[in-house]
Amino acid sequence: MARSLSSQKRQRQNAKRADINTSRRTTIRTRIRKVRDALTAKDADAAEKALREAIKILDRSADRGTLHANTAARRKSKLTKSLNALKAT
C-alpha cells in the first residue's frame, strides 16, 4: 500500500492510465480484426476502408504512447502488405 501522498496519487494515475490504455488496445484489435476479416473475404474495397480506419487508430495510439511507434508502423506495414497482395491477385 502506498504511504506518501505522492505515491498514492501516482497509484491513482497509474490505474486510470491503465484503464485508458486497455480501452485503446481493444479498439486497435477490433480495427485490425475488421481489416483481416475483409481480407479473408477477399473484399478489397472493404479492406481498404477498414485499413484507413486502422491506420488512423494506430497512428493516434502511437502518438499518445499506448503503442510504441515502431509497433504501430510494423502493424500498418503488415496490413498494407496483405492488402496489396490481395489487390495483385
N, C-alpha and C positions, 0 to 999 in steps of 0.2 A: 504494500500500500504506500502510495506517495505521501510524504510527510510535509515537505515545504510547500508553500503556496504556489511557487513557480512550477514545481514538479506536478502538482495537482492540475494546474492549468494545462501544462504540456500533455498530461494524460487525457484530459478532455479534448484537446485539439487533435491528438492522435486518433482518438476514437471517431471523431467527426470526420476527419480526413479519410480514414479507412472506409467509412460508410460511403462517402462520395466516390472514392476510387473503385469500390466494389460495384457501385451502380454504373459507373462509366465502363468498367471492363465488361459488364453484362451487355451494355449497349454495343460495344465493339464486337463481341462474339456474335450477337444477333445479326448485325450488319454483314459480317463476314459469312455467316451461315446463309444469308439470303443470296449473296453472290455465288457461293458454292452450289446452292440448290438450283439457281438459274443456269449455272454452267453444266450441272449434271443433266438438266432437262434440255440442254443444247439450245437454249433461248438466248441468242447473242444480244438482242435488244434489251431484254430484262436484265441480263447480266451486266451490261454496260451501265444501265441506270443505277443498279444496285452498287456497282463498283464506285461510281461517282459519290454516292452517299457514304460508302465505307471509307473512301479516301478522305472525305471531309471529316468524318468522325476520328479517324486515325491521326490526322494532322492536328486536330484540336486537342486530342488526348496527349500527343507528344508535346505540344506547346505548354500544356498545363501540368506536365510532369507525371501523368498517370502511367504513361509508357515511355520508355527510353526512345529517343529519336531514331536510333538505328533499328530498333524493333519495329517501329511503325513503318519505316522505309522498307524493311525486309518483307513485311506482310503486304504492303502495297505492291511491291515488285512481284511477289509470288502470284497475287491475284491478277495483276495486269498480264503477266506472262501466260497464265491459264486462259484468260480471255482472248489474247492474241492467238493462241494455239487453236482455240475454238473457231475464231474467225477465219483462220487459214484453211480449215477443212471444209 
